[in-house]
């Protein structure tokens, strides 16, 4: 990319050399004052840049990305924390559209058995554009509970449950005649995905024709796996595990919080259901991660300057089946307890290890701290051996989710081996 003469065109990392050249000084920038800032400020060789100073690494928010990415020159080594059209996976309606399309593709190319591996999200309809399809489905299954969610909000805001068609009709009447006034509520996909697989109307057309706020109507998972279930009012709070909601409860303990480490959760399930059932559950969650990312592989703009830390919301039911509810582009990095602080700081440290601004990794690592390489143009096995390229099959992915892991020792061994490799004669 050449640097343009336009005065509004900003450049970053211009004085740096080749992309994989080792670096001892990393200039970082972020507006988030939480665990992220703590991790960045304590990382050796990283220096904070404020205001308009040049940076090498920017943990930006999605609004900055939308407004500035196409007007900013970035040198080879520069990294930012989002893909330009991350919303293909992180908007509730787009996520479902992409998963449905991917499922149909798998059915055509690999058969119904393979396509069934995408059946991990509840039956969902975009509202109001799929209202008539929803009504048809609703009448086939009277008496079940549905949940309405705004596509672009979080922390349980704007949701409601219903069992009567009258409730949804009242909501629909409230959207008629309203116009979109907030661009963030519906990004212009035509500019970033000209493949023809989605709506190609211009941003201006969208502003005129799309209702103020799109929703999804989703079949409610009525049998969630509950641990220490407590009475919650109003009813939706019963199964909303967002800390933003749970901390308003009178019996919420601020020091203990309401989260478990995944390792503790795995141990609890194993004690109740046995290791085989738990291994199957975690394999099913691996399948969710891989299939959901595959569903957007062809539409996400895979810019080398971008990386993403996704937050997956997965609900487990009483049959130990995991359901994908949504994927977050900006999962909360604010700690709600000391244990949560330790979890998030370690997560962020390892994320920075994987992004590797220092150019220390070889690209062949199967594990970096708490992260496992599960897919690399095909499945990655826990054990060395031939890859199962036909699909997941009975393949055991290289994942240790919830397993015992001495993260610090693993990192010591990793970086020790890298130092040895670099010292060895070429």
N, C-alpha and C positions, 0 to 999 in steps of 0.2 A: 504494500500500500504506500503510495507516495504522499508526502505532506502537501496539502493544498495551501493556497495563498489566502484563502478566506480568513478574515480576522477572527471570526467566531469559532474557527477550527482549532481545538486544543490538542496539544501533543503531550504524551507522557512516556517516560522511559527513553527519551531520545538519545541520551548520552551512553546508553548501555550497548554492549556488543552483541555477540551471538546468543541465540536462545538458550543453549545448554551450557554456556560458560559458567563455571562455579562463581557464586556471588557471596561476598562477606557483608555487604550492606544492602538492606532491603528497605525502601521507603514505603511506608504503609499509610493508608487513610481509611477511616470509618467514622460514621456518625452514631454508631450504637454504643451506648455506655452501659455495658453489662459484662457478662463473662468473656465475651469476645475481646473487649478492650483490655481486660486483665491479661489474657493470653498473648495478645499482640505486643503489649508493652513489655512483657517478660521474656519474649523470644530473643535469643542472642543475635545481635547484628541487625535487629529491626528497629527502625527509627520512625517516629510518628511525624506525619506531614499534615499541616492544617491549611484551611482556606484553599487558595488556588495554587499551592505548591505542587511541583511535579512528584508523581508517585509511581511506584512499581507494582503495588498491590492495593486494590481498593475493594473492601467489603461494602458494596453499595446496596441501597434499597432499590426496589423495582421501579419506583418513580424516577430516580436518577437515570436508571438504565433506559427507560422509555424516552426520556427527554434528551439524553446526551450521547448515547452510544454511537449513533450515526454521525456525530459531529466531533468525534474525538479520535485523534490518531494514537495508536498504541504500538510501541515497539514489540519485537518478537517475544520478549520475556514477560511482558506485562500481563497480569491476571486480574479479573473481576469475578464477583461471586454469583452471577446469574447468566443463564443463556437468554438471548434476546426474546425468544418466544417460549419461555419456560411454562407459560400458561396452558400450552397444549397438554401438559400433564397435571398442572396444579389448579386449574379451574375445574370445578366439579362437572360441568356440562361437557367441556372439551375432553376431559379424561374419559368419560363414559363413551363419547362418540368415537374416540380413538380405539378404545378397547373393543367396542362392538365391531368396528371395521376390521381390526386385527383378528378377531375371532372368526369373522367370515372368510378372511384371507386364509387362515389356518385350515378351515374346513374345506376350502377349495383345493388347497395345495397338499394337505397332509391327512385330511379325513376328520370325522366327527370326534374320534377319541382324543386326538391332539387338540382340537378346538375346545373340547370340554375342559381343558386345563385353564381356560380363561374364565370359567364360571366362578369367579371369586368376588363379584360385586353384586349387590342387590339389584333387582329389576328397577330400572330408573328411566324417567321420562323428563325431557326438558320442557319447561313451562314458560310461556303459554304456547309455544310453537308445536308441541306434541300433545296438546290438551286432548284432542279427540282420540288419539291412540291410548292415552292414559285412561280415559273414560271407558273405552272398550275393555281394557285390562281390569279396571276397577270392578266392572259389572260381572266379570268372569269369577272373581273371588270376593264376594261380599263379606263384610264383617271383619276383614283384616285391617291392621293399622298401617298407615302411611306416614311418612315424615316429609315435610316441605323445608327445603334449605335454599337460601340465597346463594347463587353460584360464586360470589366474590367476597363473601364475608367469612369471619372466623369466630372462634371462641363461643360458638353456640348462638350468636346474635341472629335474630330474625327467624329462627326455626319454629315450627309448630307441628303438632301431631293431629291427625284426623282419621275418622272412620266413616264419616258421612260425606257424600258427594256435595251436599249443600255447602259444606265448609270451604271446599275448594272453589265452588262456583262464586261464593262471596268474594274470595281472594281475587279470582279472575276478573270480576266486575271492577274491582279497585284498580286494575292495571290498564283498562281500556281508556284510550285517549291520552295517556301520559307519554311523554317523550324523554329520551335519554339526555341527561344534562351533564353526566360525569363520564368522561371518556374511559376512565379506569374500569368502569363497570363492564365494558365490552371492548377489548383491544381490537384494532383493525388487523385481521388476520391476512387480508389480501396482500399487504405489503411484505409480509415475512414468509408467506407460504403460497407461492403462485402455482402450486402443483395442480390446482383445480379440484382438490378433494374437499374443499370447504367453501363457504360463502365468499364471493369475490366482490361484494359491494364496497364502495369506497368508505372512508371514515366519515365523510360528510353525510352520505346516505344513511349510515348506521345511526348517526346522531338524530336523524329525522324519524327513523322508522322503528327503532327498537325500544320496547318499554323501559321504564326507569330501572327496573331491576329484574333480571331473569332468575328463575328458581329451577330447582329440580325436585320432582316428586319421586320419592324412593321408598320401596317397600321396607317397612321397619323390621329390623331383626328383633323379634320379640322374646327370644330365648338366650340372651347374652350370658356368658360365663361370669358369674359374680363371686367376688371374694369379699367377705365382710360387708354384705349388702346392708345399707342403711336407708331409712325412710327419707325421701327427698320430696320437697314441694317447691315449685310445681312439678307435675309428673315428668316433663322432659329431663329434669335434673337427675333423675334416677340413673340414667345411663350416659350422662355427659361427664366424661372424666377430665375435661379441661380444668386446670387449676383455677382459671379465671372464674369458673362457675362454682367449683367445689369449695373454694376458700370463703365463699359467702355463707356456708353452712355453719350453724352455731356449734357443731361438734367437730369442726375442722381444727386440726392441731398444727399450728404454723411451723413448729420445729420438726415434726415428723413428716409433714406434707402428706400427699396421697399418691406417691409414686414408689415403685419398686425398681430395683436394678433388674435387668432382664435375666441375669444369672439366678437371682433369688426367685424370680417367677418360674423359671425352668425347673429349679429344684422343688418348688412347691407342687407343680403339676406332676413331676415324676413321682413324688411321694403319694399322690392321690390316684394317678392313672397308670403308672408304670413307665419305664423308659421308652418302650417301643411306641406307645401312643404319642409321647412328647416328641420323639424323633420325627414321627410322621407329621405332626403339627408344624414343627419348625421347617421341615422340607416344603410343606405347603406354603409357608410364608416366603421361603426362598423363591418359590415359583411365582408368587405375587410380584416380588421385586423384579425378577427377570422379565416376565411377560409384560408387565406394565411399561418397563423401559423399552422393550422391543416394540410396543405398540406405537411409540412416538419416535422411534429411531429415524424414520425417513422424513419426519416433519420438523423435528427440532433443528434449529440452525446450529450446527456443531462448530462454533468458532473456537479456534485454538486459544483465544484469550480468556475463554469463559470456563467456569466450573460451577457445580451446584451441590449444595448440601440439602437434600430433600428430607422432609419429615413425613413419614408414612403413618396414617391413622388406620390401624387394623383392629377390628372388633372380633373377638373369639366367642363362638356360641357354645352352648352346653354340650354339643357333639364334638367339640374341639376342632371345628371348622373355622378358619380365619376368613374374614370378610374385609375387603378393601373399601373404606369409606371415602377417603380423599388423600391427596398428597399435598403437602405444604411447601411453598417456595421459600417461606421465611419462618421456619419453626422457631418457637420461642427460645431465646438464648439467655433469658433472665432466670436465675436460679430461685427456686421456691423453698429450698432447704439446703443444709450443708451437704447432704448426700447428692442432691441434685446439682449443686455447684461443682462437686468433684467429677460427677459424670460429664457435665457439659464442658468443663475445662479440658478434660482428657479427650473428649470427642473433638474439640476444636484444635487441640494440639496435633492430633493424628490427622485431621483434615489438612492442616498446613504441611504436615510431613508428606501427605499424598500429593498435594498440589506442587510441592517441592520447588519453591522459589530458589532455594540454595543450589539446585541441580546436583543433588547427592545420589539420587536413586538411579538404578540401571534401566528400569522399565520392565524387568523380569520378576519383580517381587510378587509373591503370592499372598503376603501378609505384611501389613504395616501397622503396628500397634494393635488397635482394636478393629481394624478394617481387614476384610478378606477379599481377595480377587476371586470373583465367582464366574465371570464371563469375559472372554477375550477373543472376539470373533468366533465364539463357540464356548461350550461349557468348560470350566476348569475343574479338574478332579482333585479331591483331597490327596489321592495317591498318584504317583507318576504312572502313566499308562496311556493306552489309546483313548482318544476322545470319542464320546458318543455324539456324532454329528447329526444323527437322525432326529434329535430332539432331546428332551429331558429324560424320557424313558425311566429306567431304574438308576439313572446316573446319580451318584452322590456328589453334590457340588462342594466346592472348597469353601464351606462356611462353618463357622464355629459360634454361631449366634447363641449367646446365653451359656456357652461352655466356659469352664474355668480357664482363665487366660492371665498369666503373669505379664501384663502389658509392658511394664518397665523393663523386665528381663528380655522380652522379645525385641524391644527397641534397641536395647544394648547390643544384643547379638546381631541385629540387622546392620546397625551402623558400624559395628566392629568388622563385620564381614565386608562391608563396602570399602572401608579403609584399607583392608588387606588387598582387595581387588585392585584398588587404585595404585597401591605401592608395587604390585607385581609387575614385572617387565612385560611390555606389550608384545 
